[in-house]
Amino acid sequence: MRGLYLITNDDPIEVLLAKLEGAMANGGVAVLQYRRKKVAKEDQAYEIEYMRDMCAQYKVPFVINDDLETAVKYGVGVHLGQNDGSIVDAVARLPKNVLIGRSCNNSIELAEQAIRDGANYVAFGAIYATNSKPEAGNIGLDTLKAAQGKFNVPVCAIGGLTVENAKEVIASGADMCAVISDVLARPMHGIPERLDEWSELFQATV
């Protein structure tokens, strides 16, 4: 698994779905993560069901951020922070073919534990400072370099990533780059071109 790991933003849902449709149709999305912190729980059902069906149509893995119960309810993957529940529990309760990821901050040891527990990808970050999670700080590239070639699951880098600064991140060992604003903050007509730039970057950096 390699490429762009796209995380949803807090656009009005009609705008977001249109942007996602354009992104999916472009073929440049490796994974989609549902992360809508400003949407009330009772309003999320329609959004999740729509995105789940869209991902199924385009054969893109779909994961829920930080919420195992919701992932279980909809039969999709999950991405868990260090304080968001057990990977072992996720593996036991979710379908066998979904993604289960763990945020490992800047720790190789946390990644090793996550993989032992059954995570099928691990994430490090924030690589660079980011407005969407300012409390995360930034860790630079050292942990990615230490992880390079060490694990038998994909490594995802997250935090402040753009086409312009990600070449070194991919070269340092990231199989996937997680982004929000570098894609979704753009006007709709600019998204396919940006996705093409990301695809070219992954193809060029092997």
Secondary structure by P-SEA (a helix, b strand, c coil): ccccccccccccaaaaaaaaaaaaaaccccbbbbbbcccccccaaaaaaaaaaaaaaabbbbbbcccaaaaaaaccccccccccccaaaaaacccccbbbbbbccccaaaaaaaaaacccbbbbcccccccccccccccccaaaaaacccccbbbbbbccccccccaaaaaacccbbbbccccccccccaaaaaaaaaaaaaaacc
